[in-house]
């Protein structure tokens, strides 16, 4: 049986904690963006053209997006590194079905959240008279968009962490019979 060196265990645990932390930062920034987004009373209308000032939600949304991307990349890197090292030791190793399902959920959640955050954040950028957000028209982010993104971030993060934990459990189960066989 090959024992995982302490440095690898530390790096694995530290990377998982960093991924969780970045996901929670992204969640918090989405909630802050929901509070700071442009509201209807921020809209200026001169009868023909509209104007919306830039809001703090623009910067908060970009920060949320960056931390979310980093959390997803780090979490999946840990997962695939763990699976690759398992496959190196045991060529028959397959990722458990539930872990694969959680990976699928995490990437679907990531895609939807990414699109929601990009669109909502771009709408909170300054929309000058005559330019607007799209075709010269001003658009406001609908209430709950950032909050919905925050919930999806938690679902995505939970799916990645759940998948990581399932592969760890599977790895330990693969190693247990070898330990008992050597002792008996």
N, C-alpha and C positions, 0 to 999 in steps of 0.2 A: 504494500500500500504506500502511496506517495502522500506525505504530509504537506500541506500548504505552508510555505514559509511564513513566519510572523509578519514580515514586511508586506507580503501579498495580502494577508488578512487585513492588516491595517489600511492599506491602500483601498481595498474593496469596501471596507466599512466607511472610511473617510469619504470616498467618492459617492457612496450611497447617501450619506448625510448631506454632502454638498448638493446633490441632485434634489433631495427633499427640501433643503433650505431654499434653493433657487425657485422651486415650484411654489413654496409658500410666499416668497417675496413677490413673485408674479401675481399670485392670488391677491395679496394685499394691495399691490399697485392697481389691479383691476377695480377693486372696491373704491380706492381713492379716485380713480378715473371716473367711476360712476357718479361720485359726488361732485367732481370738478368739471364735468362735461358741460358744453354749452346748453343753455335752456332757451325756451321760447322767448323769454324777455330779453335775451342777448341779441336777438335778431333785429336788424335795422332795415326798414323798408321805406323807399322814397316814392312809392307808387308804381315804379316800373322795375327798379333794380333792388337787389338785396345785398346785405353785408353782414358777415359774422366775424367777430374778432377771434383771434386764436385763444384757446383755453389751456389751462394747465393740464387737462386730460391728454393733450397731444404729447407732451413730454413723458407723462406718466404711462401712457399707452405704449410708447416706444420702449421705455424701460421694462414694462411688463412683457412685451413681446420678446425682447432680447433675453431676459432671465428665463422665460418659458422655453425658448429654443435651446438654451444652454442646459436646462434641467432635462429636457427630452433627449438631447444628444448624450449627455453624461450617463443618464439612466440606461439608455439602450446600449451604450458602449460597455458598461459594466455587465449587462445581461449577456451580450454576445461574446465578451471576453470569457465570462464564466462558462458559457456553452461550448466555446471553442476549446478551452482547457479540459473540459469534461470529455469532449470527443477525442482529444489527443490521448487521454488515459484509457477510454473505453470507446472503441470504434462503433459499437452498437448503440451508443447513447442517443436518445431522441428527446427532444424538448417535450415535456408533458403537454397534453392537449389543452388543459386549462391555461397553462402559461402561454401557449400560442394564441389562444383566444384573447387573453389579456393584452398581448402585444398588438393584436389587430384592433382591439378597442382603444388602446392608447394611441395608435397612429391615426385612426379615424377621428378620435377626439382632438388630436393635435391638429389635423387638417382643418376641421370645422372651427376650432378656436383661433387658429392662425388667421383664417379668412375674416372671422368676426373682428379680431383685434386690428388687423390691417385696415379694414374698411372704416370701423368706428374711429380709429385714431386719425385716419386721413380726413375724416369729416370734422375733426376738432382743430384742424389747421385753419389759419385765417382764410376766410372766403371773401375776397374784395368785391366791391360793386362791379357788376358786369361779368365777373369771372366765375364766381360761385364755386361749387364743388364739381358739378357735372352739368355741361351744356348751359353754363351761365346761371344756373339756379342754385340757391342755397339749400343745404340739407342739414337737418339736426339728427344727432344720434338718438334713436328711440330709447326711452328709459328702460333699464333692465338689460341692455346689450352687454355692458361691461360686467354686470353682476352674473349674467348667464355665462360669459366667458370665464369668470372666476370659478363658477361651479364646474365647468368643463375642464378647467385646469386641475381641479382636485380629482376629478374622475380619471383624467389622463395620468396624473401623478400616482394615484392609487393603483392603476392598472400596471404601470411600469414597476412600482415597488412590489406589488403582488406577484408579478411574474419573476422578479429577481428572487423573492423569498421562496417561491415554488421550485425554482431551479436549485437553490441552496438545499432545500429539504430533500429533493431528489438526489442530489449529490451525496448527502449524508446517508441516505438509505442505500445508495450503491456501495458505499464504503463499509457500512455496518456488517454485512455478511462476511467480508474479508477479515475483519477484526476477529469475529467470533470463530471463524474457521482456523485461524492461527492459534487461538487460545485453547481450543478443544482438541 
